[in-house]
Amino acid sequence: MQTWRIDAPGQTLVLASDGGVPSALYWGAALPGGQDLTEIGLIAARDVTGGMIDRLPDVSLCPEAGQSFQGQAGLVAYRDGQPLYPRFALVGVDGSQFVCRDAALGLSITFDFAVEGDVIAASTTLEADSEITVHHLAAPVMPGPQYGADILDFSGRWIGEFQLERAPWRAGVHMREARGGRSGHEHPPIAYFPESGAQNTSGAVFAMHYGWSGGHVMYAEELSDGRRQIQWGHATGTRVSGRVFETAKLYLAVSEMGLNGCATAFQRHLRDQVVTWPHPDRPRPVHYNCWEAVYFDHGVEVLKDIADQAVKLGAERFVLDDGWFGKRDDDTSSLGDWDVDPRKWPDGLTPIIEHVKSLGMVFGLWFEPEMVNMDSDLARAHPEWILGPVDQVEGRQQRVLDVANPEVRDHLYRKIAAILASHDIDYIKWDHNRLLPVASVAQTSGVYALLGRLRRDFPNVEVESCASGGGRIDAGILEHTQRIWLSDSNDAQERLRIQHDAALMLPMTITGSHVGPRQCHTSGRVHDIRFRSWVAAQRHMGFEMDPRELTEEEAVVLSQVTAWWKGNRNWRQTADILRLDTADSSVIAEQQLSQDKKRFVVFVGKASTGTQIMPRPLRLTGLEPGATYEIELINRDEAHHLSRRETPLKDGPVTLSGQLLMQHGLILPWSFPDRMWVIEGKKK
Ligand code: DGJ
C-alpha cells in the first residue's frame, strides 16, 4: 500500500492506495511529523462477517459502484444511455495530484489537493475519451467522523439567511441540494460535522465548504457497516454531455477548539486567499446605500441632500442602488437597459458623482446584469437571449439572460464597461434576484467569465455579491467579488443572529451590515439607534436609511459608533470572529480577537428577554490564561436606570487574568432586550 500525507495548519490528510483510487485513511487533527503512515494502513484495515460481500469496498476519493460499493457512488455517468461502472487504477502521482484511469472505459479521473492558508482545497476532474453524460461527480470524498452524532448545516430564506440546522447521523443519506442555479438562501454550501459535545469553543469539529455559485449537492451517508462518507458536487442535472468535467474546490477544515477553529479557518481563507482586494491598503470605507431611503424615486437634489447628511454621519462611500437606468420606476421593467434614465438624471450621473466626490466620498452603482424584464428594450430586441421556456413562471417579474452565450456576455460587458469607463465608479453592487428557470454549469461559468473580464479591465472597482440579500455566498463568487450583502434584513435583532451564524464562514471585512430605518422595512420593528448601530458595527459598516429621519440624538449616537468603527477597523479587518458559548439563551455573543491576540472586542447582543432575572457570566475565549487584560465596557453609558447596582464594569476598566475571563467569565449589567454591550480588552 502506498501512502501520502497532506498537512495544513491544524489538520492532516493521509491518503493511501493499493493500486486503485486512493482513500482518505485519516482526516483529522494534525498528526506528529514522525507518524509512520504504514501504521495508519494497519489500523484502518477492517474485518468482514456473514451477510457481507467478502471484501469491504473502499470509501475512496471516488467510491465506485464497479467495486460493489453499495452507497452513493462518487461518479454517476452514462455513455450512449448505458451506465458506466469504472474501476480505476492509480496511474500517476505528482505531488498532491493523483491520476487514475479505466482504460477499458476510456475514463481518467484526477484528484487535486492544495493547501490554501488554513484549509485544504480538493477537487476532481474527469476526462473521457468520447462523449459521456455525467449526473454526479463528487469532489474528493471524505470520511465522516465516527464520533459525531449530528450534522450541522444551514437552511435559509430571503431576510432569514444562515439558519443553523442540526440533523442526526443515521442509517442512509442526509442530502442537501441547491437546485435553483445559485448557491442559494435555502441550502448554503457549507456544513459542519462536530464530534459529540463540541461547542463553539471546545471539541473536535470537521467542516466543509463547496466553492461554487451554481447549485450543489451534499450527501452525508452512513453505510450499513458503520462507515460514513461525505460527498459534495455540482447540483444534479446541471451539466451537459461532454468529455471534461470538473468539480469546484471543496475546502476542508478541522478543529480541536470547537466550531471556532473551522470558522476562523474559513474566515481567514476567504479573506486572505480567495478575495483579491482592489485597494489592499485602503481601510474599508463606511457605506451609505440609498435603497431604503428612496427606492426607485431618484432625484438629483434629494440625493445630494442625502449625501450631505450621510457624510456628516461618517459615510465614505455613497451607493446609488436600483432605479437609475431605463425607465425603472418599479421592479416590473427595464432590467437589461443599462443606460442612464434621462428623466431622472437629465445631466447623467456625473452631477451626483461629482457632488459625492466633493464631499470626500467614493461612488458606487447597482447593476443586476444577468437579469432582464420582458418590458425592456433588450428583451424586445433579443428574445432569443432569454433563458428557459417562453411560458415560464417569472420571479420578481423578471427573467434570466443566457450568460453562457458569449454574445450575451459581450453585450453585457460593453454596457457595464461603458458606464465604468465614463464615470468615476469605485464599487458595483451586483445583484441577482431570482432563481434560474434552468440551472446549468455553463450559466455559472458564464457569470464568472463576465465578472473576470470586468475585474481584469477595471481592477480598481470593488464588487459586492448580492442575490436578494444572501442568495449567492460562496468561495466561487468571492473569487470575483469582495463584499457580500448578507441579508435584505436590516432588522438589528434578525441581523444579530444572521451575522452570528454566518460567521461560521464569513469574516468581518467582507460582510456588509447597514444601519436601517428606525422602523425596519422588512419586519416593522422599531429599534433603538444604539442597537442598530452596534449590530452594523460588528461587520463592514454602512447606513441604509433616509438620514433626514434621524433625530439629533440619533445622529450623534450613529456618528459616535461610526467613529469608533473607524478607529478600530484596521486591526479588526484581520481579526478572527470567535462565537462565544452562552449560558443564557437570550444572549448572542462573539469576540473579535486581533491577529496578535493582544486586543479584542466582545459584542454581547441581548436578542430577547432572559429566562432568569439576571444575566449569567459570559466566558471569553482564545486568551492567554496567565496574561492580564484590561477590560472596559465601552458603552456603559447605555445602562438603563433599572440596572440599579453599581458594579465595577459600570464604573470603568477592570483588570482580570485570561484564566478568569475564560473560566468564570464576565457578568454584565442587566439590560433590556434588543441591546448590545460592547467590551474592549487589551493585554497588559
Ligand atoms: C435586492 C437587494 O438585496 C436590495 O438590497 C436592493 O438592491 C434591491 N434588490 C434593488 O432592487
Boltz pocket constraint, residues with backbone or C-beta under 6 A from the ligand:
constraints:
  - pocket:
      binder: B
      contacts: [[A, 291], [A, 321], [A, 322], [A, 366], [A, 431], [A, 433], [A, 466], [A, 467], [A, 468], [A, 469], [A, 485], [A, 487], [A, 488]]
      max_distance: 6.0
